[in-house]
Amino acid sequence: MAKPKAVVLLSGGLDSSTVLAIAKDKGFDCLTMSFDYGQRQRAELSASEKLSHSFGAIDHRVVKLDTGLFQHSALTDLSLDVPDYDEEDADKIPVTYVPARNTVFLSMALAVAESIGADDIFFGANIIDYSGYPDCRPEYIDAFEKMANLATKSAVEGRKVSIHAPLVNLDKSEIIKQGLALGVDYSQTVSCYQADDQGRACGYCDSCTFRKKGFADLGVEDPTRYQ
Amino acid sequence: MAKPKAVVLLSGGLDSSTVLAIAKDKGFDCLTMSFDYGQRQRAELSASEKLSHSFGAIDHRVVKLDTGLFQHSALTDLSLDVPDYDEEDADKIPVTYVPARNTVFLSMALAVAESIGADDIFFGANIIDYSGYPDCRPEYIDAFEKMANLATKSAVEGRKVSIHAPLVNLDKSEIIKQGLALGVDYSQTVSCYQADDQGRACGYCDSCTFRKKGFADLGVEDPTRYQ
């Protein structure tokens, strides 16, 4: 019997790579999607492609988005600096927030899922070790799923689409533990907001800070390639 | 005082052009958005640009989407024919359905709205004279609005985004009546699913059929340019 298909949003970072491993482990044939939206960390695009291949995805799609779509974010506007992690700012949504990004990504995943006959979409949202982005919260994910189940012809025909965020309540060390058990090679993943062209991390941004702490908390060696 | 800004989804058809006129009439500075997603009716793109300009929009954005994103629709797949309207099929979702299209368009409108500080998004969904598309129904629009109000930094900061679908319960003749009162020149709008390069309509597809009937029901001359 053919395996069910799933669409997996894959940024090439630690979380989404772990999610891809989880989706594969659950028995899905995975189509991975990455987005080229003018982000400064270009290395994540090649990391995604390699990770998709190494996990045997059935297809990898890179969607190019108009760079003007997402404005006023340090991830897309090179005139804004990516700040170092600062615990005092931990309750604020940082300048790396990209307007409605996950909504745009999930919407496109929904379009592709319906096109290929997949009822499952996976993404790596997480609310424990994260930067307070609103579009990672469980209530947001539930609302997106509700909307998605009214949006499509598949839904009208009685098929239910599920938005899976298997990491949403895990801390970074728990995520890494799962990923290692499933064979994720974290040296190939790129989480840093300002990785260089070779995918080497800065070690100081929010994303690097959470990631570093995850390996330390788990007590395993951090395989991240730093600049 | 500066006017509030709104994002208006503008396909260049009868409905969205009327919505632009309504949004302007309500006192908004309108940014219009069109999408180049490989649709067969290319004339709607130039119609949108002209209509945006003639209604004094503050900006017009054409978002180019990967043509592979939307598959298996007669609007994007030139190997599928656009069917003539057939009353017997009126309760089925037709082959012109594009997977998750309005969800993708509204998501991008949400990203742009947040980027420019707009809390209002207008689109021309309608459930009276329409083709049964699921992503035009009021329950879908409500679900999208709920999701949008959990998705963004603006929402977390207490700003509410509204998805306006002012035509949703109007029939075509009522829409045309409103548009004429607000100065819409319907000869410049392109509704046909297979308009030619000059924007001239086929007269036989679902979209042409609903539009024709609207002018006839209202008892005004149909200014549509036919092939």
Interface residues (C-beta under 8 A of the other chain):
Chain A: R61 V63 K64 L65 D66 G68 L69 F70 Q71 H72 I93 Y97 P99 A100 R101 N102 T103 V104 L106 S107 M108 L110 A111 V112 E114 S115 I116 P134 D135 R137 E139 Y140 A143 F144 K146 M147 A148 L150 A151 T152 K153 A155 V156
Chain B: R61 V63 K64 L65 D66 G68 L69 F70 Q71 H72 I93 Y97 P99 A100 R101 N102 T103 V104 L106 S107 M108 L110 A111 V112 E114 S115 I116 P134 D135 R137 E139 Y140 A143 F144 K146 M147 A148 L150 A151 T152 K153 A155 V156
